[in-house]
Amino acid sequence: MQLNDIKKVLVVGAGTMGHAIAQVYAQNGFQVSLVDINEKILTHAIELIDMNLNILADFDRVNRDEIEAIKNRINPSTDLKSNAEIVDVVVEAIKEEPYAKLEVFKKLSNYCRADTILASNSSTLDIFKILKEISHPERIIAHHWFCPAHIIPSVEICPARKTSRETVHLSVELHRKLGKIPIVLEKFTPSYIVNKIQSAISGAMYELMMRNLATAEQIDLAIKTTLGIRLPIVGIVQMHDFTGLNLVEDIITAKGGSVPLVSEKVKRGELGAKTGKGHYDYEGQSEFEIVGKRDILFLKQLEFLEKNTEFKPI
């Protein structure tokens, strides 16, 4: 199957993630079956999609005149079988319950063509272990979207050991066609990238709160006024390049740890922005050029946040 062969998509589960995933596909011209066992959830999903599209139109990300056509490309249904038989891609977005997911994929395996891509939105479960007995494992993959799916640009794409390269490649091209940024993992790891890092942050957050070391408001203010300015510009890996990998190594060593990846770079004199190479290669730019670009972007981000949020809770 080629990218141009993909015309029809099935999203199973019309809740928090499913309705918005269906919406994004419909926005990009695909015919979408949105299936759920609950009629009320389906009705609510269409109402949410209508609201989402109107908000996007306010920001010129959707043409308001096209909203009805987009909604008309979405077919809400409780009939899994008849919809599964005619689609090219399936995205499962039901509750995070292993048995329920297995039952859905068993049905999909029976109903869908052998070359239909079967994707799961789950990142909290080892979906590939759950689905190890499903036929044609080469077409099984994770497409992990982030909430709200119609706004957040990235989708994590994670293959299993038996997932074919063709399925990975087609998944990447499909999400690019959707206007998304595909983030491809080389192989499965629990929670993938974002949720793995996010869980570490959450653990530290709850430790601070449970030990009464800081209030919820002070923790959020601290993050918004530091990481909230830096992370969108330099991420977490490149942030270490600006800290200086020699200093990063000193901090790790002082805590009794070691990270060979960092130590090897320090030995080679690859300390980050100040030497023109660290985790990233700055291709001959001087420290002044690199830091100057960073600071201009930081100031633009700071100006936006001060003007639009004042760092206050929503």
C-alpha angles and dihedrals in degrees: 000000000000129000092256089055091065108095106137128051132188121207113193112205122034098207133105096324105019100062093052094045089053089049093054091051091049091048087058097052102266123136105238132200110201108196129189134153091230119074092198091056090050092051091048090047092058090049090052091048090053090051092046093051093049091051090049089050089055087061095043092247092119129032106243090216089061098053096096092048090051092051090047089059089063117082111194110205145158092210109099098172101055092044095045091054094063105040134097099204132029125197114192113207105162127131119305096259117126098212093048092050092048091052092050093050092047088058093044090051089056097041104039130073115263092251097048110119110240110203131178125207091206121118100161094064131057090245093179093058089049091050098041093120096048113116122251096022090182089080097049116102143146120252102184113192126188128231122284087035095188091058110030105083102209131082121185113225115200126179128203122228090266097042110118123240087236091060091050093047093047091048091053093049092045093055092046087055087053089055092250129134107239114215107199123203118205091222141347122296124166112268091004116230111314100038091045090057093038091054091056090052091047091051092054091045094054091045090057092048098044092049089049090237094136139358124251089251094052093047092052092044090051092052096043093051096047118019090024090064098039107037098063089054106039106011118213101290097050090044086070090054088059093045088053120248092238089060090044088054092049091052093048092047093048088058091052096255138113136205110194091197090062096040092053091053092048090052089054091050092247097140100155132253094357092060097034094246136063126119083341130043109230092197101230099319115143123241089251092055094047097045092042092056090048094050094049090053092045090054092050090051092047092049091051094049094045091050099042106031109012081211090278124143115264 
